[in-house]
């Protein structure tokens, strides 16, 4: 048998095994799996079924909705930029250096992933509020007040979004071969030059994936934003906050904004599909 025949036989054998595995799914596992799938998809289908498609253009072009859309896009992009500037060096520190308490630092970095967003907003108020641990000095020394401002929205979104970037970039750094950096340093390059000229091009896909995840998380942030920045139209009212407010007075506008967030989520999944498929293969 030739190599091609062997490969074809392996492929056919693998396909047969997968078909047998599908046919052999136990009923006690299949039924809960189908119920779980329906549980996850039914709300999304209901959103699409009840969407006001005819009035959707008018809903999305109204002043209130457009302000929320514009503010959300700007603040999410700014929060992603902050996450890139601070998160990439932090990921490199966790992946490439060994220092006492690194495990604790990694746990603290990922804490916002599991921390209730409202608790994060309260913590930001206590830290950066006008009477906060650091905020009081920002106010008295520089006249900077972050809570209930557009800058506060960016800070709240960056706080909850940065861990997604750090995790993605750290994983990419650990998978990258450090010998390229070591070779650059032996040729006379500094550690920073090696990072900028060698490491960054290698981990660019991981940075891009982390940035997309961070941007999507920042775009959908609600709890920390409303707690730390408030809900002021045109200044701090992002799309999730506008959905919450519109649901009480104008359900059609709430559905329209929800559709926009759904479309963004689908776009993020589509953009990261190749990366996930590569990682799982």
Secondary structure as UniProt FT lines:
FT   HELIX           3..23
FT   HELIX           27..49
FT   TURN            53..55
FT   HELIX           56..60
FT   HELIX           63..96
FT   TURN            100..101
FT   HELIX           102..114
FT   HELIX           117..128
FT   TURN            130..131
FT   TURN            133..134
FT   HELIX           135..137
FT   HELIX           138..142
FT   TURN            147..148
FT   HELIX           150..175
FT   HELIX           179..186
FT   TURN            187..188
FT   HELIX           191..194
FT   HELIX           195..199
FT   HELIX           200..219
FT   HELIX           223..228
FT   TURN            233..236
FT   HELIX           239..249
FT   HELIX           251..280
//
